Amino acid sequence: MTSVAPNRGQSQGQGTYTFASQPRAVPDRKKYRNEADYGQNEGPPEYGNIMYDKRIVRGNTYAQHTLPANAQPDPIEIQRQQEARRRAIAHKRAHRSLRPRTPDAVEGRKHIDVQTELYLEELSDRVEETDATCQTDSFLDRPPSPLFIPAKTGIDVETQIYEGELFHFDIEVKPILEVLVGKTVEQSLLEVMEEEELANLRMQQRQFEELRNAELVEQQRLEEQERRHREEKERRMMQQKEVLRKEHETTEKIAARAFAQSYLADLVPTVFGTLSDNGYFYDPVERDVEQGFLPWLMGEVEERLQEAVISRMLLDDLIRFVVTRRNKEFMQRGRLMPSRTRRAGSKSSSAGSRKKGKKGETKLSIH
């Protein structure tokens, strides 16, 4: 079955359609297709894909919604499909017109197809056909597989034995029966003795367990009694230690109280005496005089004495300068003798010292 998209003239009708035809031989056709075979406004037939046909049922057919037999398609949907198909054809035609084409041949010439491959090939409209046959050999039925029989190993030997040649059953079976019966009886006796011995062992074990349980009970009673005695002893020892500790603490407290009383009896007078000796208790007026007035007075006296010393040093420098200058003048003039000069110098120094003392006294009295 093949589905073919209709041409432009058929698109106005029912749309996509399907048809079936009998098989036939493929007709001879050219290797290349001529565009002149189609109409000027029509292209080659476009084959539709049944996978995109909405009438094809996909998936589970039980879940599909079946339409009634007299249902009519939606005219709006048909018109929309026709418009989409028309736009697609117009787009293909415009795309084909924009494709560059070979220019037309000049007058007196025509275009022909030329092979551009490396090896030339003879072109023919008829397809070469050849018939070939072959015959296969007929297959025979496979025979059934034989049974597997392992190969023999060793050498087969045979002999003939007549009745009575090997042994006599009644005679030969007697010692075997005696051995079997003896072993059975012996085994039975051993089992009976083992059962009696096991019973004796169980009885002895029961007696031993009873004795051991009694001893364990007595041991537990003695251990409990010993534990109670030990706990009572430890409790009494703890009580005695607590009593001794309290007595020791009481003795230490009494001794500490007596020592504190004897130590504190002379502590207050000693402390006050030490503080008084170190100057922590003093008279405010005396302390003010010692720390305020006396340092100020000593500073003022020292300042006045320093000023007196400075004034004396200045006066000595002036007198020395004047005496030295006059001595130089007298020496230059040569009016006086050296002895007179020395005498006059001593008199002038004594007079200067007297004047200096008077001046210092005057200055001190003024200040």
CYANA upper distance limits for C-alpha pairs under 8 A (distance plus 0.5 A):
  1 MET  CA     18 THR  CA      7.90
  1 MET  CA     19 PHE  CA      7.15
  1 MET  CA     20 ALA  CA      5.97
  1 MET  CA     21 SER  CA      8.47
  2 THR  CA     18 THR  CA      6.74
  2 THR  CA     19 PHE  CA      7.05
  2 THR  CA     20 ALA  CA      7.54
  3 SER  CA     16 THR  CA      7.96
  3 SER  CA     17 TYR  CA      6.81
  3 SER  CA     18 THR  CA      5.15
  3 SER  CA     19 PHE  CA      7.44
  3 SER  CA     47 TYR  CA      6.93
  3 SER  CA     48 GLY  CA      6.26
  3 SER  CA     49 ASN  CA      7.53
  3 SER  CA     50 ILE  CA      7.28
  4 VAL  CA     16 THR  CA      7.27
  4 VAL  CA     17 TYR  CA      7.06
  4 VAL  CA     18 THR  CA      7.05
  4 VAL  CA     45 PRO  CA      8.02
  4 VAL  CA     46 GLU  CA      7.04
  4 VAL  CA     47 TYR  CA      4.98
  4 VAL  CA     48 GLY  CA      5.89
  5 ALA  CA     15 GLY  CA      8.18
  5 ALA  CA     16 THR  CA      5.86
  5 ALA  CA     17 TYR  CA      7.68
  5 ALA  CA     45 PRO  CA      7.46
  5 ALA  CA     46 GLU  CA      5.81
  5 ALA  CA     47 TYR  CA      5.68
  5 ALA  CA     48 GLY  CA      5.76
  6 PRO  CA     10 GLN  CA      5.78
  6 PRO  CA     11 SER  CA      6.35
  6 PRO  CA     15 GLY  CA      7.12
  6 PRO  CA     16 THR  CA      6.58
  6 PRO  CA     17 TYR  CA      8.05
  6 PRO  CA     45 PRO  CA      7.96
  6 PRO  CA     46 GLU  CA      8.02
  7 ASN  CA     11 SER  CA      6.62
  7 ASN  CA     42 GLU  CA      8.05
  7 ASN  CA     45 PRO  CA      7.44
  8 ARG  CA     12 GLN  CA      7.78
  8 ARG  CA     42 GLU  CA      8.07
 10 GLN  CA     14 GLN  CA      7.88
 10 GLN  CA     15 GLY  CA      7.32
 11 SER  CA     15 GLY  CA      5.64
 11 SER  CA     16 THR  CA      8.32
 11 SER  CA     82 GLN  CA      7.57
 12 GLN  CA     82 GLN  CA      8.16
 16 THR  CA     48 GLY  CA      8.36
 28 ASP  CA    125 ASP  CA      7.96
 28 ASP  CA    126 ARG  CA      7.06
 28 ASP  CA    127 VAL  CA      8.02
 29 ARG  CA    125 ASP  CA      7.07
 29 ARG  CA    126 ARG  CA      8.08
 30 LYS  CA    125 ASP  CA      5.52
 30 LYS  CA    126 ARG  CA      8.24
 31 LYS  CA    124 SER  CA      8.26
 31 LYS  CA    125 ASP  CA      6.73
 36 ALA  CA     40 GLN  CA      8.48
 38 TYR  CA     42 GLU  CA      6.73
 38 TYR  CA     43 GLY  CA      6.69
 38 TYR  CA     44 PRO  CA      7.14
 39 GLY  CA     43 GLY  CA      7.47
 49 ASN  CA     53 ASP  CA      7.48
 50 ILE  CA     56 ILE  CA      7.58
 51 MET  CA     56 ILE  CA      7.75
 57 VAL  CA     61 THR  CA      7.39
 57 VAL  CA     64 GLN  CA      8.34
 60 ASN  CA     64 GLN  CA      7.55
 67 LEU  CA     71 ALA  CA      7.00
 73 PRO  CA     77 GLU  CA      8.25
 73 PRO  CA     78 ILE  CA      7.97
 74 ASP  CA     78 ILE  CA      6.88
 75 PRO  CA     79 GLN  CA      6.59
 76 ILE  CA     80 ARG  CA      6.63
 77 GLU  CA     81 GLN  CA      6.70
 78 ILE  CA     82 GLN  CA      6.72
 79 GLN  CA     83 GLU  CA      6.68
 80 ARG  CA     84 ALA  CA      6.71
 81 GLN  CA     85 ARG  CA      6.61
 82 GLN  CA     86 ARG  CA      6.53
 83 GLU  CA     87 ARG  CA      6.65
 84 ALA  CA     88 ALA  CA      6.72
 85 ARG  CA     89 ILE  CA      6.79
 86 ARG  CA     90 ALA  CA      6.70
 87 ARG  CA     91 HIS  CA      6.57
 88 ALA  CA     92 LYS  CA      6.75
 89 ILE  CA     93 ARG  CA      6.64
 90 ALA  CA     94 ALA  CA      6.60
 91 HIS  CA     95 HIS  CA      6.58
 92 LYS  CA     96 ARG  CA      6.56
 93 ARG  CA     97 SER  CA      6.64
 94 ALA  CA     98 LEU  CA      6.74
 95 HIS  CA     99 ARG  CA      6.98
105 ALA  CA    109 ARG  CA      6.42
105 ALA  CA    110 LYS  CA      5.88
105 ALA  CA    111 HIS  CA      6.84
106 VAL  CA    110 LYS  CA      7.92
115 GLN  CA    120 LEU  CA      7.38
161 ILE  CA    165 GLU  CA      7.24
161 ILE  CA    166 LEU  CA      8.32
164 GLY  CA    168 HIS  CA      6.91
167 PHE  CA    172 GLU  CA      7.27
168 HIS  CA    172 GLU  CA      6.31
169 PHE  CA    173 VAL  CA      6.13
170 ASP  CA    174 LYS  CA      7.07
172 GLU  CA    176 ILE  CA      7.89
173 VAL  CA    177 LEU  CA      6.65
174 LYS  CA    178 GLU  CA      6.68
175 PRO  CA    179 VAL  CA      6.62
176 ILE  CA    180 LEU  CA      6.68
177 LEU  CA    181 VAL  CA      6.48
178 GLU  CA    182 GLY  CA      6.38
179 VAL  CA    183 LYS  CA      6.46
180 LEU  CA    184 THR  CA      6.58
181 VAL  CA    185 VAL  CA      6.63
182 GLY  CA    186 GLU  CA      6.49
183 LYS  CA    187 GLN  CA      6.45
184 THR  CA    188 SER  CA      6.62
185 VAL  CA    189 LEU  CA      6.68
186 GLU  CA    190 LEU  CA      6.66
187 GLN  CA    191 GLU  CA      6.64
188 SER  CA    192 VAL  CA      6.71
189 LEU  CA    193 MET  CA      6.62
190 LEU  CA    194 GLU  CA      6.51
191 GLU  CA    195 GLU  CA      6.62
192 VAL  CA    196 GLU  CA      6.77
193 MET  CA    197 GLU  CA      6.56
194 GLU  CA    198 LEU  CA      6.52
195 GLU  CA    199 ALA  CA      6.64
196 GLU  CA    200 ASN  CA      6.73
197 GLU  CA    201 LEU  CA      6.61
198 LEU  CA    202 ARG  CA      6.59
199 ALA  CA    203 MET  CA      6.71
200 ASN  CA    204 GLN  CA      6.65
201 LEU  CA    205 GLN  CA      6.47
202 ARG  CA    206 ARG  CA      6.55
203 MET  CA    207 GLN  CA      6.74
204 GLN  CA    208 PHE  CA      6.53
205 GLN  CA    209 GLU  CA      6.53
206 ARG  CA    210 GLU  CA      6.72
207 GLN  CA    211 LEU  CA      6.70
208 PHE  CA    212 ARG  CA      6.46
209 GLU  CA    213 ASN  CA      6.44
210 GLU  CA    214 ALA  CA      6.72
211 LEU  CA    215 GLU  CA      6.67
212 ARG  CA    216 LEU  CA      6.49
213 ASN  CA    217 VAL  CA      6.64
214 ALA  CA    218 GLU  CA      6.74
215 GLU  CA    219 GLN  CA      6.46
216 LEU  CA    220 GLN  CA      6.52
217 VAL  CA    221 ARG  CA      6.68
218 GLU  CA    222 LEU  CA      6.69
219 GLN  CA    223 GLU  CA      6.52
220 GLN  CA    224 GLU  CA      6.52
221 ARG  CA    225 GLN  CA      6.66
222 LEU  CA    226 GLU  CA      6.53
223 GLU  CA    227 ARG  CA      6.48
224 GLU  CA    228 ARG  CA      6.69
225 GLN  CA    229 HIS  CA      6.73
226 GLU  CA    230 ARG  CA      6.54
227 ARG  CA    231 GLU  CA      6.56
228 ARG  CA    232 GLU  CA      6.56
229 HIS  CA    233 LYS  CA      6.55
230 ARG  CA    234 GLU  CA      6.59
231 GLU  CA    235 ARG  CA      6.51
232 GLU  CA    236 ARG  CA      6.61
233 LYS  CA    237 MET  CA      6.60
234 GLU  CA    238 MET  CA      6.57
235 ARG  CA    239 GLN  CA      6.70
236 ARG  CA    240 GLN  CA      6.65
237 MET  CA    241 LYS  CA      6.54
238 MET  CA    242 GLU  CA      6.56
239 GLN  CA    243 VAL  CA      6.70
240 GLN  CA    244 LEU  CA      6.66
241 LYS  CA    245 ARG  CA      6.49
242 GLU  CA    246 LYS  CA      6.64
243 VAL  CA    247 GLU  CA      6.67
244 LEU  CA    248 HIS  CA      6.57
245 ARG  CA    249 GLU  CA      6.61
246 LYS  CA    250 THR  CA      6.55
247 GLU  CA    251 THR  CA      6.62
248 HIS  CA    252 GLU  CA      6.63
249 GLU  CA    253 LYS  CA      6.56
250 THR  CA    254 ILE  CA      6.67
251 THR  CA    255 ALA  CA      6.65
252 GLU  CA    256 ALA  CA      6.45
253 LYS  CA    257 ARG  CA      6.52
254 ILE  CA    258 ALA  CA      6.70
255 ALA  CA    259 PHE  CA      6.58
256 ALA  CA    260 ALA  CA      6.44
257 ARG  CA    261 GLN  CA      6.61
258 ALA  CA    262 SER  CA      6.68
259 PHE  CA    263 TYR  CA      6.40
260 ALA  CA    264 LEU  CA      6.28
261 GLN  CA    265 ALA  CA      6.49
262 SER  CA    266 ASP  CA      8.08
263 TYR  CA    267 LEU  CA      6.86
264 LEU  CA    268 VAL  CA      7.40
266 ASP  CA    270 THR  CA      6.61
267 LEU  CA    271 VAL  CA      6.42
268 VAL  CA    272 PHE  CA      6.64
269 PRO  CA    273 GLY  CA      6.47
270 THR  CA    274 THR  CA      6.55
271 VAL  CA    275 LEU  CA      6.57
272 PHE  CA    276 SER  CA      6.53
273 GLY  CA    277 ASP  CA      6.61
274 THR  CA    278 ASN  CA      6.60
275 LEU  CA    279 GLY  CA      6.69
275 LEU  CA    280 TYR  CA      5.65
275 LEU  CA    281 PHE  CA      7.08
276 SER  CA    280 TYR  CA      6.08
276 SER  CA    281 PHE  CA      5.56
276 SER  CA    282 TYR  CA      7.95
282 TYR  CA    286 GLU  CA      8.20
282 TYR  CA    287 ARG  CA      7.27
283 ASP  CA    287 ARG  CA      6.41
284 PRO  CA    288 ASP  CA      6.48
285 VAL  CA    289 VAL  CA      6.66
286 GLU  CA    290 GLU  CA      6.57
287 ARG  CA    291 GLN  CA      6.45
287 ARG  CA    292 GLY  CA      8.45
288 ASP  CA    292 GLY  CA      5.76
288 ASP  CA    293 PHE  CA      7.40
289 VAL  CA    293 PHE  CA      5.27
289 VAL  CA    294 LEU  CA      6.58
290 GLU  CA    294 LEU  CA      6.00
290 GLU  CA    295 PRO  CA      7.90
291 GLN  CA    295 PRO  CA      7.02
292 GLY  CA    296 TRP  CA      6.99
293 PHE  CA    297 LEU  CA      6.61
294 LEU  CA    298 MET  CA      6.58
295 PRO  CA    299 GLY  CA      6.59
296 TRP  CA    300 GLU  CA      6.73
297 LEU  CA    301 VAL  CA      6.70
298 MET  CA    302 GLU  CA      6.54
299 GLY  CA    303 GLU  CA      6.60
300 GLU  CA    304 ARG  CA      6.75
301 VAL  CA    305 LEU  CA      6.66
302 GLU  CA    306 GLN  CA      6.54
303 GLU  CA    307 GLU  CA      6.76
304 ARG  CA    308 ALA  CA      6.79
304 ARG  CA    364 LEU  CA      8.18
305 LEU  CA    309 VAL  CA      6.70
306 GLN  CA    310 ILE  CA      6.69
307 GLU  CA    311 SER  CA      6.66
308 ALA  CA    312 ARG  CA      6.70
308 ALA  CA    360 GLY  CA      6.69
308 ALA  CA    363 LYS  CA      8.20
308 ALA  CA    364 LEU  CA      7.76
309 VAL  CA    313 MET  CA      6.71
310 ILE  CA    314 LEU  CA      6.76
311 SER  CA    315 LEU  CA      6.70
311 SER  CA    360 GLY  CA      7.78
312 ARG  CA    316 ASP  CA      6.60
312 ARG  CA    356 LYS  CA      6.93
312 ARG  CA    360 GLY  CA      7.40
313 MET  CA    317 ASP  CA      6.69
314 LEU  CA    318 LEU  CA      6.77
315 LEU  CA    319 ILE  CA      6.67
315 LEU  CA    356 LYS  CA      7.07
316 ASP  CA    320 ARG  CA      6.48
316 ASP  CA    352 GLY  CA      8.31
316 ASP  CA    356 LYS  CA      8.19
317 ASP  CA    321 PHE  CA      6.53
318 LEU  CA    322 VAL  CA      6.67
319 ILE  CA    323 VAL  CA      6.50
319 ILE  CA    349 SER  CA      8.42
319 ILE  CA    352 GLY  CA      7.21
320 ARG  CA    324 THR  CA      6.43
321 PHE  CA    325 ARG  CA      6.61
322 VAL  CA    326 ARG  CA      6.66
323 VAL  CA    327 ASN  CA      6.43
323 VAL  CA    345 GLY  CA      7.83
323 VAL  CA    348 SER  CA      8.27
324 THR  CA    328 LYS  CA      6.69
325 ARG  CA    329 GLU  CA      6.86
326 ARG  CA    330 PHE  CA      6.60
327 ASN  CA    331 MET  CA      6.53
327 ASN  CA    341 THR  CA      8.01
328 LYS  CA    332 GLN  CA      6.67
329 GLU  CA    333 ARG  CA      6.77
330 PHE  CA    334 GLY  CA      6.42
330 PHE  CA    335 ARG  CA      6.88
330 PHE  CA    336 LEU  CA      7.14
331 MET  CA    335 ARG  CA      8.03
331 MET  CA    336 LEU  CA      7.99
336 LEU  CA    340 ARG  CA      6.87
336 LEU  CA    341 THR  CA      6.92
337 MET  CA    341 THR  CA      6.54
338 PRO  CA    342 ARG  CA      6.69
339 SER  CA    343 ARG  CA      6.66
340 ARG  CA    344 ALA  CA      6.32
341 THR  CA    345 GLY  CA      6.49
342 ARG  CA    346 SER  CA      6.70
343 ARG  CA    347 LYS  CA      6.66
344 ALA  CA    348 SER  CA      6.50
345 GLY  CA    349 SER  CA      6.60
346 SER  CA    350 SER  CA      6.71
347 LYS  CA    351 ALA  CA      6.55
348 SER  CA    352 GLY  CA      6.41
349 SER  CA    353 SER  CA      6.60
350 SER  CA    354 ARG  CA      6.72
351 ALA  CA    355 LYS  CA      6.61
352 GLY  CA    356 LYS  CA      6.45
353 SER  CA    357 GLY  CA      6.62
354 ARG  CA    358 LYS  CA      6.72
355 LYS  CA    359 LYS  CA      6.54
356 LYS  CA    360 GLY  CA      6.60
357 GLY  CA    361 GLU  CA      6.64
358 LYS  CA    362 THR  CA      6.54
359 LYS  CA    363 LYS  CA      6.58
360 GLY  CA    364 LEU  CA      6.55
361 GLU  CA    365 SER  CA      6.53
362 THR  CA    366 ILE  CA      6.60
363 LYS  CA    367 HIS  CA      6.74
